[in-house]
Amino acid sequence: MSFDDKTKAELAKPLNSANVKPPAPGKYGDYIEGWKVIEEANRIFGFDGWTRETVSNMETNREFLTLKGKNGEYQQWRVGYVAKVRIMAGDVMREGTGFGSGMGKPEALGEAIESAVKEAETDAMKRALMTFGYPFGLALYDKTQANVVDVVSEPVQRPSTFPSHLSAITAAKTLDDLKTVFGAAKADKSLTGTEAEDLIIAKDARKAQLTTPDGYVPPAFEGME
């Protein structure tokens, strides 16, 4: 089964420049972080729409070196691994190969191995996902980066709380109820200035309706603005 039109459209979109990081010291080439690639895969394919499998992870080198530093000689493990990762999205399979290196103190060989293994698997995963399209980093293989663009995020539109506040004010059965619901409205920072003014008008109107026939207003309610 091939991808649906929505997924195809997402895969054809250019790479958001906000997802691109400059090369780390000693490295070359812009890149996308591993967590961001996973996030994009979840967004485009769905959380349950793709799988990742480590097909192989082999050690390429392991050295225990004596090096010279500013404070004299020190010893360090240096380890390298090459991994192959398989990605399945729907019934489409892609594979990628990546390399990872790790360094550790003499007593921390395990940490060096773990670092190398993780880096190799992440690199292989990124290379496999890259073949699906620009959003996964394919755009970075073009020296001109013509498909790397600035994407302006659309502001999140949240439903207005004004109608619910207005409804609560006009439906208040007693002055105490009115004071409570109007207090909640006053604390709502999402209201615009015009909405706040309209609620004050609605509160005053309802207050007048609830006031006793002789014009008496309970003292506890007099301070409500």
Secondary structure as the mmCIF struct_conf table of DSSP 4:
data_model
#
loop_
_struct_conf.conf_type_id
_struct_conf.id
_struct_conf.beg_label_comp_id
_struct_conf.beg_label_asym_id
_struct_conf.beg_label_seq_id
_struct_conf.end_label_comp_id
_struct_conf.end_label_asym_id
_struct_conf.end_label_seq_id
HELX_LH_PP_P HELX_LH_PP_P1 SER A 2 ASP A 4
HELX_RH_AL_P HELX_RH_AL_P1 ASP A 5 ALA A 12
BEND BEND1 LYS A 13 LYS A 13
HELX_LH_PP_P HELX_LH_PP_P2 PRO A 14 PRO A 14
STRN STRN1 LEU A 15 ASN A 16
HELX_RH_3T_P HELX_RH_3T_P1 SER A 17 ASN A 19
STRN STRN2 LYS A 21 LYS A 21
HELX_LH_PP_P HELX_LH_PP_P3 PRO A 22 ALA A 24
TURN_TY1_P TURN_TY1_P1 PRO A 25 GLY A 26
BEND BEND2 GLY A 29 GLY A 29
STRN STRN3 TYR A 31 TYR A 31
HELX_RH_AL_P HELX_RH_AL_P2 GLY A 34 PHE A 45
TURN_TY1_P TURN_TY1_P2 PHE A 47 ASP A 48
BEND BEND3 GLY A 49 GLY A 49
STRN STRN4 TRP A 50 GLY A 69
TURN_TY1_P TURN_TY1_P3 LYS A 70 ASN A 71
STRN STRN5 GLY A 72 ALA A 89
TURN_TY1_P TURN_TY1_P4 GLY A 90 ASP A 91
STRN STRN6 VAL A 92 GLY A 104
TURN_TY1_P TURN_TY1_P5 PRO A 106 GLU A 107
HELX_RH_AL_P HELX_RH_AL_P3 LEU A 109 MET A 130
TURN_TY1_P TURN_TY1_P6 THR A 131 PHE A 132
HELX_RH_3T_P HELX_RH_3T_P2 TYR A 134 PHE A 136
TURN_TY1_P TURN_TY1_P7 GLY A 137 GLY A 137
HELX_RH_3T_P HELX_RH_3T_P3 LEU A 138 TYR A 141
BEND BEND4 ASP A 142 ASP A 142
TURN_TY1_P TURN_TY1_P8 LYS A 143 THR A 144
TURN_TY1_P TURN_TY1_P9 ALA A 146 ASN A 147
STRN STRN7 VAL A 148 VAL A 149
HELX_LH_PP_P HELX_LH_PP_P4 VAL A 152 VAL A 156
HELX_LH_PP_P HELX_LH_PP_P5 ARG A 158 SER A 160
BEND BEND5 THR A 161 THR A 161
HELX_RH_AL_P HELX_RH_AL_P4 PHE A 162 ALA A 171
BEND BEND6 THR A 174 THR A 174
HELX_RH_AL_P HELX_RH_AL_P5 LEU A 175 LYS A 186
TURN_TY1_P TURN_TY1_P10 ALA A 187 ALA A 187
TURN_TY1_P TURN_TY1_P11 LYS A 189 SER A 190
BEND BEND7 LEU A 191 LEU A 191
HELX_RH_AL_P HELX_RH_AL_P6 GLY A 193 LEU A 210
BEND BEND8 THR A 211 THR A 211
TURN_TY1_P TURN_TY1_P12 PRO A 213 ASP A 214
HELX_RH_AL_P HELX_RH_AL_P7 PRO A 219 GLU A 222
TURN_TY1_P TURN_TY1_P13 GLY A 223 GLY A 223
#
